[in-house]
Amino acid sequence: MKNNGLEDVIAAETRLSDVDGEAGRLVIRGVSLDLLVSHATFEDVAVLLLDGMLEQPLSATDLKTRLGEARAEVFSHVVSADEALLNLPPVDAMRALIARLPDGEDLETALRLLAAPAVFLPAVLRLQKGETPVAPKPSLSQSADILAMLSGSLPTREQVAALDAYLVTISDHGLNASTFASRVVASTKAGLTSSVLAAISALKGPLHGGAPGPVLDMLDAVGTQENAKAWLADALDRGERLMGFGHRIYRVRDPRADALKHALEPLVATGQVDLDRIRLAEAVEQAALAILRERKPDRPLDVNVEFYTALLLDALKFPREAFTGVFAIGRTVGWIAHAREQALEGRLIRPRSVYVGPLPQAA
Ligand code: COA
């Protein structure tokens, strides 16, 4: 029991998502990811996850309108980003801005929290480059508006579809560390803003949401397709792990990796990516799978979500230091749904510890 990561402990009952590591399947509210990602937008998956969790029902159209209004409202907080805040890494600056928002349990709070990371991250990135933040356009979809706020111009249809696919793919994933943090805070009835802040704090750690940046670092270090095999062999000889491969739960291919690989295809087909980077990534993936099979024959190690996250977010022109923040934009809806489920159906989460310290001296 002691020092373990609670992997054998069931800490919640949920109707939100199921991760089947043996079958390589992710189910979100009864729908398998491969089906969901082929037709759902961010707004659709938000309606799906929040269904029955808030006091009033929401259609995808209502959500789109109200989320647009919420983006416009939270944008007014961007002016409070001072120099100290802008010196922080993007995810920390985004979290600091979210901490200024009021707490609550209602639909207004939920919408504000869905809007906040989507508005604050692009604004922080622009301010950090000395550029003026771009105001949201409430009539756009969440994905289109994020890209417009990032670049200052309207995105293409393929770019919007790719970001929607990413946000849908990572919207929820069982009781991962940040989702558990969100539920622990919700169990005290602290409010949704507090839950989301706790979850972002858990997410930013390198063992959770901090991995995709290093995938790009690895591709940069490999440099050329011809160098892939030798570079990967050297890395393994040095005892390093190959970034974007392996998973604690999936014993087969991570279904999210394939969802993102497919989401990249229209961008590749229309020349909206750095093709050299994609070809290099393909060569690295093939070489890595081969060498991992050879070196770890007893442990199935396949590509994971972070490998294709890195390629997709890079193709959409997010800088690598912002990848964790983009993850938060997508996962906030899962955190909110879990926080509400916990508040509605759960009890105060209060486990016990075993005291192994010194005992008081007998008098
Ligand atoms: N590269 C090389 N070897 C790896 C590996 C990788 N990416 N992932 C796992 N292994 C090896 C381990 O070293 C271990 O070998 P050993 O028994 O000889 O020591 C064996 O495979 C079993 O590891 P496993 O129990 O499956 O991994 P884990 O649950 O401890 O770790 C990760 C899971 C995700 C932390 C791990 O796979 C990893 O570090 N991957 C790289 C980072 C990454 O992509 N993170 C994003 C995850 S979504």
Boltz pocket constraint, residues with backbone or C-beta under 6 A from the ligand:
constraints:
  - pocket:
      binder: B
      contacts: [[A, 206], [A, 208], [A, 211], [A, 240], [A, 241], [A, 242], [A, 243], [A, 244], [A, 245], [A, 246], [A, 247], [A, 248], [A, 249], [A, 296], [A, 299], [A, 301], [A, 304], [A, 305], [A, 306]]
      max_distance: 6.0
